[in-house]
């Protein structure tokens, strides 16, 4: 492998899982993860009895399996389910799905499956590491909270591609060409093709079957083997797309679904890139307005002046990358990742002050630490999960991509015009997947889920990663969609600091009470 190598983040959508504590986890535990509450737990049943519903003969071995729960962690139980590798050909092999369960501490309603987003986020780790952040205490009382790793992710049958050194080269390498030039496009496209080839070699047949439709079919299987006649589900970020896809496939099986931080199912790859670039641009501006009111802000003048300075910083490291103490480089893509990571949570904004100040002084290590946290890279240089591999593999099957360079350039110019500071580094998203080993034929279109029970869609007006307009769009598309708006900043809204949002979500999941109108929390 030659170096320097084009970075994997060139032209990649910045959509990640909901993470507890965000930058606080990174910096000396200043914002600690909330641990699992294990007091007064009821004894868990050692097995789950499947519903026994009538399914096609070739699916009966899967839908009739009995989950055997083994103790794992403090008061938690873990189990493994089997699902068809290819749902269209169930006899062609199996995949494993890893689950973890926290048993209801009070009057039990049923199971509540949770997904933190991504794609590529681990629901298993979400529940194991941060149960109280994943769901509030009222939901822990009334539901068996079940975290699961979707196919391709984490402890389930997973996508594998590069070792740690190769991943460093792929994520942090510098493209030795002018951004957007023919040479740059060739280098980035070749790097993505090499990555896809490695994923195919290391992952095998699974790589063709990690799409969201397959994951939604897995979700129905999990519902049935957990013994639930209908699905109760809480999905964040990408998890809203998984939940909406489920509702479209199985509207009669929808119980109570909450989709927080919604994606627009009808948005194309180019539209997603542009809307997210604008969302993060607005979040950056909001951060800078707040920063300039304090005494530690490294910027001066107005928020617009500070935005221009950030633009100059990005252009500077794009032309002349900074070298970290471990030899890795900070170019514009890595710096953009370091900027975006704290923007997911308003509580993490102050950490950006230190990061920007260090970059202004030509220092790379703080920016690298932020990018490492986003990329799941540990202090020892190993990667803590396979979220990068799964993110790419799932997205490459969920969208269609174009190879027309002129069209890519037109899309990139539109993104840069819509978000002048960070938009120039959001373009060319097609390059990551246009030469992927398996090409997608999925048509992005609205999801109505006709016949489903009411579905709660939660949107935050200042959400940078899944902008509010997507929540409005999804609630409008769903025949039974009910919108709950949170007027605030940050990615996702439930189980944070807003009692209005928490009450709306918990009353719906526990009592089935649907807001008569948007409460505008």
NUKOL-827299 format. One record per residue (C-alpha): residue in three letters; x, z, y; chain. Coordinates in steps of 0.2 Angstrom, whole numbers, always signed. Layout:
<rs>
 residu    c1    c3    c2 chaine
    ala     X     Z     Y      A
...
</rs>
This chain:
<rs>
 residu    c1    c3    c2 chaine
    unk    +0    +0    +0      A
    unk    +7    -5   +17      A
    unk    +6    +6   +32      A
    unk    +0    +7   +46      A
    unk   -17    +3   +39      A
    unk   -34    +0   +49      A
    unk   -44   +16   +50      A
    unk   -60   +17   +40      A
    unk   -69   +23   +55      A
    unk   -68    +7   +65      A
    unk   -85    +1   +67      A
    unk   -93   +15   +56      A
    unk  -109   +24   +60      A
    unk  -106   +42   +64      A
    unk  -120   +50   +54      A
    unk  -115   +66   +45      A
    unk  -123   +80   +36      A
    unk  -130   +96   +45      A
    unk  -115  +108   +45      A
    unk  -116  +127   +48      A
    unk  -106  +133   +62      A
    unk   -98  +116   +66      A
    unk   -82  +119   +75      A
    unk   -83  +137   +73      A
    unk   -79  +135   +55      A
    unk   -64  +126   +60      A
    unk   -57  +137   +73      A
    unk   -53  +154   +66      A
    unk   -71  +157   +60      A
    unk   -78  +160   +78      A
    unk   -95  +154   +72      A
    unk   -96  +160   +54      A
    unk  -106  +153   +40      A
    unk  -121  +164   +36      A
    unk  -119  +170   +18      A
    unk  -132  +170    +5      A
    unk  -144  +184    +5      A
    unk  -145  +191   -12      A
    unk  -154  +208   -10      A
    unk  -170  +211   -19      A
    unk  -169  +195   -29      A
    unk  -182  +193   -43      A
    unk  -174  +189   -60      A
    unk  -173  +170   -62      A
    unk  -181  +161   -77      A
    unk  -167  +155   -88      A
    unk  -176  +138   -91      A
    unk  -188  +127   -81      A
    unk  -203  +120   -89      A
    unk  -206  +101   -85      A
    unk  -223   +96   -79      A
    unk  -226   +85   -95      A
    unk  -234   +71   -85      A
    unk  -237   +54   -93      A
    unk  -223   +42   -89      A
    unk  -216   +26   -97      A
    unk  -209   +28  -114      A
    unk  -191   +24  -109      A
    unk  -192   +38   -96      A
    unk  -199   +51  -107      A
    unk  -182   +58  -112      A
    unk  -178   +61   -94      A
    unk  -195   +68   -88      A
    unk  -196   +80  -103      A
    unk  -179   +88  -101      A
    unk  -178  +106  -100      A
    unk  -167  +113   -86      A
    unk  -156  +128   -92      A
    unk  -150  +139   -78      A
    unk  -134  +148   -78      A
    unk  -129  +162   -66      A
    unk  -117  +155   -53      A
    unk  -112  +164   -37      A
    unk  -121  +179   -30      A
    unk  -139  +178   -36      A
    unk  -140  +159   -39      A
    unk  -143  +149   -54      A
    unk  -135  +132   -58      A
    unk  -141  +118   -69      A
    unk  -138   +99   -73      A
    unk  -151   +86   -75      A
    unk  -149   +69   -82      A
    unk  -156   +53   -74      A
    unk  -155   +35   -78      A
    unk  -140   +26   -72      A
    unk  -151   +11   -68      A
    unk  -169   +15   -65      A
    unk  -174    -3   -69      A
    unk  -165    -2   -86      A
    unk  -166   +16   -91      A
    unk  -157   +13  -108      A
    unk  -141    +7   -99      A
    unk  -134   +24   -97      A
    unk  -136   +41   -88      A
    unk  -130   +50   -73      A
    unk  -128   +69   -70      A
    unk  -137   +78   -56      A
    unk  -130   +95   -51      A
    unk  -143  +108   -45      A
    unk  -142  +126   -38      A
    unk  -157  +137   -36      A
    unk  -161  +153   -26      A
    unk  -176  +161   -33      A
    unk  -191  +165   -22      A
    unk  -190  +184   -17      A
    unk  -208  +186   -14      A
    unk  -225  +177   -18      A
    unk  -219  +161   -25      A
    unk  -227  +144   -20      A
    unk  -215  +132   -29      A
    unk  -199  +124   -28      A
    unk  -192  +118   -11      A
    unk  -178  +104   -13      A
    unk  -167  +103    +2      A
    unk  -155   +89    +8      A
    unk  -142   +91   +22      A
    unk  -140   +73   +26      A
    unk  -125   +62   +26      A
    unk  -127   +51   +16      A
    unk  -114   +60    +6      A
    unk  -118   +78   +10      A
    unk  -119   +91    -4      A
    unk  -135  +100    -5      A
    unk  -127  +111   -19      A
    unk  -114  +117    -6      A
    unk  -127  +118    +7      A
    unk  -137  +131    -3      A
    unk  -122  +140   -10      A
    unk  -112  +142    +5      A
    unk  -125  +144   +19      A
    unk  -142  +148   +12      A
    unk  -148  +157   +28      A
    unk  -143  +142   +38      A
    unk  -151  +129   +26      A
    unk  -168  +138   +27      A
    unk  -176  +153   +35      A
    unk  -180  +170   +27      A
    unk  -199  +166   +26      A
    unk  -195  +150   +15      A
    unk  -183  +160    +4      A
    unk  -197  +172    +1      A
    unk  -210  +159    -4      A
    unk  -200  +145   -12      A
    unk  -186  +143   -25      A
    unk  -174  +134   -14      A
    unk  -165  +121   -24      A
    unk  -150  +112   -17      A
    unk  -144   +96   -26      A
    unk  -131   +83   -25      A
    unk  -138   +66   -25      A
    unk  -131   +53   -36      A
    unk  -113   +48   -30      A
    unk  -110   +64   -22      A
    unk  -100   +80   -25      A
    unk  -104   +89   -42      A
    unk  -116   +75   -48      A
    unk  -109   +59   -55      A
    unk   -99   +54   -40      A
    unk   -90   +40   -31      A
    unk   -71   +41   -32      A
    unk   -59   +29   -23      A
    unk   -43   +35   -16      A
    unk   -31   +50   -18      A
    unk   -27   +61    -3      A
    unk   -12   +51    +3      A
    unk   -21   +35    +2      A
    unk   -36   +43   +11      A
    unk   -25   +49   +25      A
    unk   -19   +31   +27      A
    unk   -36   +24   +27      A
    unk   -44   +36   +39      A
    unk   -30   +40   +51      A
    unk   -19   +24   +50      A
    unk   -17   +13   +66      A
    unk   -22    -5   +67      A
    unk    -7   -15   +73      A
    unk   -17   -28   +83      A
    unk   -28   -28   +98      A
    unk   -46   -22   +95      A
    unk   -58   -36   +92      A
    unk   -45   -49   +90      A
    unk   -45   -61   +75      A
    unk   -30   -52   +68      A
    unk   -38   -35   +70      A
    unk   -54   -41   +62      A
    unk   -44   -48   +47      A
    unk   -34   -32   +45      A
    unk   -50   -20   +46      A
    unk   -59   -31   +34      A
    unk   -45   -32   +22      A
    unk   -43   -13   +22      A
    unk   -62   -11   +19      A
    unk   -61   -23    +4      A
    unk   -46   -14    -3      A
    unk   -56    +2    -2      A
    unk   -71    -5   -10      A
    unk   -60   -12   -24      A
    unk   -53    +5   -27      A
    unk   -70   +13   -27      A
    unk   -76    +0   -40      A
    unk   -61    +3   -51      A
    unk   -62   +22   -50      A
    unk   -81   +24   -51      A
    unk   -87   +10   -63      A
    unk  -105    +5   -65      A
    unk  -112   +19   -55      A
    unk  -106   +11   -38      A
    unk  -119    -2   -40      A
    unk  -133   +12   -41      A
    unk  -130   +25   -27      A
    unk  -143   +17   -16      A
    unk  -157   +28    -8      A
    unk  -171   +20   -18      A
    unk  -162   +26   -34      A
    unk  -159   +43   -26      A
    unk  -178   +45   -22      A
    unk  -182   +41   -40      A
    unk  -170   +55   -45      A
    unk  -179   +66   -33      A
    unk  -196   +63   -42      A
    unk  -187   +67   -59      A
    unk  -181   +83   -52      A
    unk  -198   +88   -45      A
    unk  -205   +85   -63      A
    unk  -192   +94   -73      A
    unk  -193  +109   -60      A
    unk  -211  +110   -65      A
    unk  -219  +105   -49      A
    unk  -234   +94   -48      A
    unk  -230   +88   -30      A
    unk  -214   +88   -21      A
    unk  -210  +101    -7      A
    unk  -195   +95    +2      A
    unk  -184   +99   +18      A
    unk  -173   +84   +23      A
    unk  -161   +84   +38      A
    unk  -153   +68   +46      A
    unk  -151   +55   +32      A
    unk  -161   +67   +21      A
    unk  -176   +61   +31      A
    unk  -173   +43   +25      A
    unk  -172   +50    +8      A
    unk  -188   +59   +10      A
    unk  -197   +45   +18      A
    unk  -192   +33    +4      A
    unk  -198   +45    -8      A
    unk  -215   +46    +1      A
    unk  -216   +27    +1      A
    unk  -213   +26   -18      A
    unk  -223   +41   -23      A
    unk  -236   +45   -10      A
    unk  -248   +54   -22      A
    unk  -234   +66   -27      A
    unk  -230   +71    -9      A
    unk  -233   +90    -6      A
    unk  -226   +97   +10      A
    unk  -212   +86   +17      A
    unk  -202   +91   +33      A
    unk  -190   +78   +40      A
    unk  -179   +85   +53      A
    unk  -167   +74   +63      A
    unk  -176   +58   +58      A
    unk  -169   +40   +55      A
    unk  -179   +25   +59      A
    unk  -181   +16   +42      A
    unk  -184    -1   +51      A
    unk  -168    +0   +61      A
    unk  -154   -13   +56      A
    unk  -136    -9   +55      A
    unk  -132   -16   +72      A
    unk  -147    -7   +80      A
    unk  -141   +10   +72      A
    unk  -124    +8   +79      A
    unk  -130    +4   +97      A
    unk  -143   +18   +97      A
    unk  -131   +31   +90      A
    unk  -117   +25  +103      A
    unk  -130   +28  +117      A
    unk  -135   +45  +109      A
    unk  -117   +51  +108      A
    unk  -114   +45  +126      A
    unk  -128   +55  +133      A
    unk  -122   +70  +123      A
    unk  -105   +68  +130      A
    unk  -112   +67  +148      A
    unk  -122   +83  +145      A
    unk  -107   +92  +138      A
    unk   -97   +87  +154      A
    unk  -110   +92  +166      A
    unk  -110  +109  +157      A
    unk   -91  +109  +156      A
    unk   -89  +107  +175      A
    unk   -99  +122  +179      A
    unk   -86  +133  +170      A
    unk   -69  +139  +174      A
    unk   -60  +132  +159      A
    unk   -65  +114  +161      A
    unk   -50  +102  +161      A
    unk   -60   +89  +171      A
    unk   -63   +88  +190      A
    unk   -76   +80  +201      A
    unk   -93   +74  +195      A
    unk   -99   +71  +177      A
    unk   -97   +53  +180      A
    unk   -79   +55  +185      A
    unk   -76   +65  +169      A
    unk   -84   +51  +159      A
    unk   -73   +39  +167      A
    unk   -58   +50  +162      A
    unk   -63   +51  +144      A
    unk   -64   +32  +144      A
    unk   -47   +31  +150      A
    unk   -41   +44  +137      A
    unk   -48   +33  +123      A
    unk   -41   +17  +130      A
    unk   -24   +26  +132      A
    unk   -23   +32  +114      A
    unk   -30   +15  +108      A
    unk   -15    +7  +116      A
    unk    -2   +21  +113      A
    unk    -7   +33   +99      A
    unk    -2   +51   +99      A
    unk    +8   +58   +85      A
    unk    +4   +75   +77      A
    unk   +16   +88   +70      A
    unk   +13   +82   +52      A
    unk   +16   +64   +57      A
    unk    -2   +57   +57      A
    unk    -7   +48   +72      A
    unk   -22   +50   +84      A
    unk   -28   +33   +90      A
    unk   -45   +29   +98      A
    unk   -55   +30   +82      A
    unk   -48   +47   +77      A
    unk   -50   +54   +95      A
    unk   -68   +48   +95      A
    unk   -71   +57   +79      A
    unk   -64   +73   +86      A
    unk   -75   +71  +102      A
    unk   -91   +67   +92      A
    unk   -89   +82   +79      A
    unk   -93   +96   +92      A
    unk  -106   +86  +100      A
    unk  -118   +89   +85      A
    unk  -121  +107   +91      A
    unk  -122  +113  +109      A
    unk  -114  +130  +104      A
    unk   -98  +120   +99      A
    unk   -96  +111  +116      A
    unk   -84  +124  +123      A
    unk   -71  +119  +110      A
    unk   -70  +102  +117      A
    unk   -62  +109  +133      A
    unk   -46  +114  +123      A
    unk   -46   +98  +113      A
    unk   -47   +87  +129      A
    unk   -34   +97  +138      A
    unk   -22   +96  +123      A
    unk   -24   +77  +123      A
    unk   -22   +75  +141      A
    unk    -5   +84  +138      A
    unk    +0   +71  +125      A
    unk    -3   +83  +110      A
    unk   -12   +77   +95      A
    unk   -15   +93   +83      A
    unk   -31  +100   +90      A
    unk   -39   +82   +89      A
    unk   -33   +80   +72      A
    unk   -40   +97   +67      A
    unk   -57   +92   +73      A
    unk   -56   +75   +64      A
    unk   -51   +84   +48      A
    unk   -66   +95   +49      A
    unk   -77   +80   +51      A
    unk   -69   +71   +37      A
    unk   -68   +85   +25      A
    unk   -49   +87   +25      A
    unk   -42  +104   +21      A
    unk   -27  +112   +29      A
    unk   -17  +108   +14      A
    unk   -20   +89   +15      A
    unk   -32   +88    +1      A
    unk   -50   +82    +4      A
    unk   -64   +95    +0      A
    unk   -77   +83    -5      A
    unk   -81   +65    -8      A
    unk   -92   +63    +8      A
    unk   -82   +49   +15      A
    unk   -83   +38    -1      A
    unk  -101   +42    -4      A
    unk  -105   +39   +14      A
    unk   -98   +21   +13      A
    unk  -105   +17    -4      A
    unk  -123   +22    -1      A
    unk  -123   +14   +16      A
    unk  -116    -2    +9      A
    unk  -131    -3    -3      A
    unk  -144    +3   +10      A
    unk  -141   -10   +24      A
    unk  -137   -29   +24      A
    unk  -122   -35   +33      A
    unk  -116   -51   +41      A
    unk   -99   -60   +40      A
    unk  -102   -71   +56      A
    unk   -88   -65   +67      A
    unk   -96   -72   +83      A
    unk  -112   -62   +79      A
    unk  -101   -46   +76      A
    unk   -93   -49   +93      A
    unk  -110   -51  +102      A
    unk  -116   -35   +94      A
    unk  -100   -26   +99      A
    unk  -102   -32  +117      A
    unk  -120   -26  +117      A
    unk  -115    -9  +111      A
    unk  -101    -8  +124      A
    unk  -113   -12  +137      A
    unk  -125    +1  +132      A
    unk  -113   +15  +130      A
    unk   -97   +10  +141      A
    unk   -87   +25  +137      A
    unk   -88   +26  +118      A
    unk   -97   +11  +114      A
    unk   -82    +0  +113      A
    unk   -76   +10   +98      A
    unk   -93    +8   +89      A
    unk   -93   -10   +86      A
    unk   -90   -21   +71      A
    unk   -99   -10   +58      A
    unk  -102   -25   +47      A
    unk   -83   -25   +42      A
    unk   -85   -10   +32      A
    unk   -97   -17   +19      A
    unk   -97   -36   +21      A
    unk   -85   -37    +7      A
    unk   -91   -22    -3      A
    unk   -91   -25   -22      A
    unk  -110   -24   -23      A
    unk  -120   -33   -10      A
    unk  -137   -26    -4      A
    unk  -153   -35    -3      A
    unk  -163   -21    +4      A
    unk  -175   -26   +18      A
    unk  -175   -13   +32      A
    unk  -194   -11   +37      A
    unk  -206    +2   +43      A
    unk  -211   +15   +30      A
    unk  -230   +20   +30      A
    unk  -231   +30   +14      A
    unk  -250   +26   +13      A
    unk  -260   +39    +5      A
    unk  -247   +53    +7      A
    unk  -252   +71   +13      A
    unk  -246   +75   +30      A
    unk  -228   +74   +33      A
    unk  -219   +84   +47      A
    unk  -206   +74   +57      A
    unk  -195   +85   +69      A
    unk  -186   +77   +83      A
    unk  -174   +84   +96      A
    unk  -174   +75  +113      A
    unk  -155   +77  +115      A
    unk  -150   +74   +97      A
    unk  -134   +62   +98      A
    unk  -133   +58   +79      A
    unk  -152   +54   +76      A
    unk  -159   +51   +93      A
    unk  -176   +56   +97      A
    unk  -183   +39   +98      A
    unk  -181   +38   +79      A
    unk  -191   +53   +76      A
    unk  -205   +45   +86      A
    unk  -203   +29   +77      A
    unk  -204   +37   +60      A
    unk  -219   +48   +64      A
    unk  -228   +33   +71      A
    unk  -224   +22   +55      A
    unk  -230   +35   +43      A
    unk  -249   +35   +41      A
    unk  -249   +54   +39      A
    unk  -234   +57   +51      A
    unk  -235   +72   +62      A
    unk  -222   +74   +76      A
    unk  -214   +90   +82      A
    unk  -203   +88   +97      A
    unk  -189  +100  +102      A
    unk  -184   +98  +120      A
    unk  -165  +102  +118      A
    unk  -148   +97  +113      A
    unk  -139   +96   +96      A
    unk  -142   +88   +79      A
    unk  -158   +94   +70      A
    unk  -169  +108   +76      A
    unk  -176  +119   +62      A
    unk  -169  +136   +58      A
    unk  -158  +137   +74      A
    unk  -164  +147   +90      A
    unk  -181  +140   +94      A
    unk  -195  +150   +88      A
    unk  -208  +137   +91      A
    unk  -200  +124   +80      A
    unk  -197  +137   +66      A
    unk  -215  +143   +67      A
    unk  -222  +125   +66      A
    unk  -211  +121   +51      A
    unk  -213  +137   +41      A
    unk  -232  +138   +44      A
    unk  -233  +120   +37      A
    unk  -222  +123   +22      A
    unk  -230  +140   +18      A
    unk  -248  +139   +23      A
    unk  -250  +120   +24      A
    unk  -255  +122   +42      A
    unk  -252  +105   +52      A
    unk  -250  +106   +71      A
    unk  -266   +99   +79      A
    unk  -254   +91   +92      A
    unk  -236   +90   +96      A
    unk  -231  +107  +102      A
    unk  -217  +101  +113      A
    unk  -206  +116  +109      A
</rs>
